[in-house]
Amino acid sequence: MENSEHKLRRKDRAVEAAEAEAMLREGVYGVLSLVDSKGEAYGVPLSYAYADGAIHVHSAVEGHKLEGLRTGAIVSFCVVGEAVPIPEKFSMRYRSAIARCEVRELTGEEKLASLEHLVAKYAAHLRPEGTAYIAELKDSTRVFALRVLQVSGKRRK
């Protein structure tokens, strides 16, 4: 995985790739930005899990998000780890990471493993129930791995 090819204007706020990757691992939710089949931009907040250099997400079997995921275009995924207003400076203390990703739909064992990553992240204390839930609903969900090609991060203290 490379650092972003886009240069940050405020280099004093840039973070190392390892810190940006940590934000991907630790984030509660992210915003997936993609382009649909009509060329229109679309952003959607969603739950995810980061594992093995990829952001794992799920989708219904039809819909706008699925349409965008299937275009073959590179997508963007943003996580904001912290955002605290600093009113007296008319600014914000923040940490964020943005990843450029290649999309691949998962099937079979890869699909199940990806869904297990989501259970482990959001409901680790309910793993047996989560595994049963996956088995029950695996055919009514699509699962995608967003392989991180580049990642960059910023922070203001």
C-alpha positions in Angstrom: 0.0 0.0 0.0 1.3 3.4 -0.9 0.8 6.8 0.5 -1.5 9.0 -1.5 -0.1 10.4 -4.8 -2.1 13.6 -4.1 0.0 16.0 -2.2 -1.4 17.5 1.0 -1.4 21.3 1.1 -0.9 21.3 4.8 2.1 18.9 5.2 2.4 19.9 8.9 -0.9 18.0 9.4 0.0 14.8 7.4 0.3 11.5 9.3 2.4 8.5 8.4 0.7 5.7 6.4 0.8 3.4 9.5 -1.2 6.0 11.5 -3.7 6.4 8.7 -4.1 2.6 8.5 -4.6 2.5 12.2 -7.5 5.0 11.8 -9.0 2.6 9.2 -8.7 -0.3 11.7 -10.2 1.7 14.7 -12.9 3.7 13.0 -16.5 3.1 14.0 -18.0 4.0 10.6 -16.8 5.4 7.3 -18.1 7.2 4.2 -17.8 5.3 0.9 -17.7 7.6 -2.1 -18.3 6.2 -5.5 -19.6 6.9 -8.9 -22.8 5.3 -10.2 -23.4 3.9 -13.7 -24.6 7.4 -14.8 -21.4 9.0 -13.7 -23.0 10.7 -10.7 -21.1 10.9 -7.4 -22.6 9.1 -4.4 -21.5 9.0 -0.8 -22.9 6.7 1.8 -21.9 6.2 5.5 -21.6 2.6 6.5 -20.2 0.1 9.0 -17.1 -1.8 7.9 -14.2 -3.9 9.1 -10.6 -3.4 8.1 -8.5 -6.6 7.7 -5.8 -7.9 5.5 -5.3 -4.6 3.7 -9.0 -4.4 2.7 -12.1 -2.6 3.9 -14.9 -5.1 4.2 -18.5 -3.9 3.5 -21.8 -5.5 2.8 -24.8 -4.5 0.7 -28.3 -5.5 -0.1 -28.7 -7.5 -3.3 -29.9 -4.5 -5.2 -29.7 -0.7 -4.9 -27.8 2.5 -5.6 -24.7 1.5 -3.5 -24.5 -1.9 -5.2 -24.8 -0.2 -8.6 -21.8 2.0 -7.8 -19.7 -0.8 -6.3 -20.1 -2.8 -9.6 -18.9 -0.1 -12.0 -15.3 -1.2 -11.7 -14.2 2.3 -10.8 -11.8 3.1 -8.0 -13.7 4.2 -4.9 -12.8 6.4 -2.0 -13.3 5.6 1.7 -13.0 8.2 4.5 -12.9 7.7 8.2 -13.0 10.5 10.7 -11.5 9.3 14.0 -12.0 12.5 16.0 -13.7 15.8 15.4 -13.8 18.4 18.2 -14.6 22.1 17.5 -12.2 24.7 18.6 -14.5 27.7 18.6 -12.0 30.3 19.7 -9.8 29.4 16.6 -12.8 29.0 14.3 -11.4 25.6 13.6 -11.5 21.9 14.5 -9.3 19.3 16.1 -9.5 16.2 14.0 -8.0 13.0 12.8 -9.0 11.5 9.4 -7.9 9.0 6.8 -8.8 8.6 3.2 -8.2 5.4 1.2 -8.3 4.9 -2.6 -9.6 1.4 -3.1 -10.2 -1.3 -5.8 -13.5 -3.1 -5.4 -13.9 -6.9 -5.6 -17.1 -8.8 -4.8 -16.5 -11.8 -2.4 -18.2 -15.1 -2.7 -18.1 -18.5 -0.9 -15.7 -18.8 2.0 -14.2 -15.3 1.4 -17.7 -13.8 1.8 -18.3 -15.7 5.0 -14.9 -14.7 6.4 -15.6 -11.0 5.5 -18.9 -11.1 7.3 -17.1 -12.7 10.3 -14.8 -9.7 10.4 -17.8 -7.4 10.7 -19.2 -9.6 13.6 -15.8 -9.6 15.3 -15.6 -5.8 15.1 -19.1 -4.8 16.2 -20.4 -7.8 18.2 -17.3 -9.8 19.3 -19.2 -10.9 22.5 -21.9 -12.4 20.4 -19.8 -14.5 18.0 -21.8 -17.7 18.1 -25.0 -15.7 17.5 -23.3 -13.7 14.8 -22.1 -16.8 13.0 -25.7 -18.2 13.0 -27.0 -14.8 11.7 -24.5 -15.0 8.9 -25.5 -18.5 8.0 -29.2 -17.5 8.0 -28.8 -14.3 5.8 -25.7 -14.9 3.7 -27.8 -15.3 0.5 -29.6 -12.0 1.0 -26.4 -9.9 1.2 -23.6 -9.0 -1.1 -20.1 -8.6 0.3 -17.2 -6.6 -1.1 -13.5 -6.1 -0.2 -12.2 -2.7 -1.0 -8.5 -3.3 -1.4 -6.6 -0.3 -0.2 -4.3 1.0 -3.0 -3.3 4.2 -1.3 -4.0 5.8 2.1 -3.3 9.2 3.5 -4.2 10.8 6.8 -4.4 14.2 8.4 -4.6 15.5 12.0 -4.9 18.8 13.8 -4.0 18.7 17.4 
